[in-house]
Amino acid sequence: MAPLVITGMDMMHRMMMHGYGVPDAWWGGWAVVGTVWMLLLLAFWVLVLTGLALLVRWLWRVTSQRATSSTPLKARYAKGEISRQEFEAMKQDLAL
């Protein structure tokens, strides 16, 4: 009978087959950690994209409000309700 010699590959094979390595079961360990990291990464990108969408929406509203604030002033000037000097003064007050 030959002496029992355990090589590195044999030890690694025994460890993996007996649950000491990366487990094959879904709830066995590494699969859960990988799933958690995948969900965290997904949540991170959802938050980043949502933040970018909200930023673009806010900037769109700010620029559209700035453009519409001069509309009533221009309408009053066009109707002749205010003079050119009043129009220019009000335009400077509004910082258009």
Secondary structure, DSSP 8 states (H G I E B T S, - for coil): -------HHHHHHHHHHTTSSS--STTSSHHHHHHHHHHHHHHHHHHHHHHHHHHHHHHHHHHHHHHHTTHHHHHHHHHTSS-HHHHHHHHHHHT-
